[in-house]
Amino acid sequence: IRAVIILDNAGNRFVAKYFPQSKDEFENRKAQETFEKKLFDKTHKQTAEIVMFDGYLVVYTSCADVIFYVVGPQNENELLLLSALNTFRDTIDTLLKTQVDKRTLLENLDYLLLTIDELVDGGILLETDHELITSRVSLKGADAEIPLAEQTLTQALQTAKEQFTKSFLNAY
């Protein structure tokens, strides 16, 4: 994956995270904004959800007054990119529990950025299960789902205490 982008209905950047694979690919903010402007001009009046654009394969979906884009190399599997887009969108829908629009996304920008970080790292798709990403981003059950090897000393002692208490109570 080369980029995850959200543009508003005027084509302005709302959120964009790029994962360039070479020094001259999306090298600066001006190049990124030019790419986004051309991409918006090509896609904002279309009903398709996939397009070949400027040497990239782009999948997108619109929601209220924002458009979600996932950009990949043109030889990338379309289903993989579509899966990333759907996972991203489903996670945001689940986290916000309301209409997804520019104002709501702005109020929950932390969730939005954490979702992108949990979905893609360095251009590699990490996870396609939106429920798992939702639980990680919202930190529900954070202590219970951390493997023992990855727990801090305090968390490990708390886990041991809880297990000891459970086994002690079950014995009597």
Secondary structure, DSSP 8 states (H G I E B T S, - for coil): --EEEEEETTS-EEEEEE--SSTTTT-SHHHHHHHHHHHHHHHTT---SEEEETTEEEEEEEETTEEEEEEEETTS-HHHHHHHHHHHHHHHHHHH-S---HHHHHHTHHHHHHHHHHHEETTEE----HHHHHHHHHTTTTTTTS-GGGS-HHHHHHHHHHHHHHHHHHH-
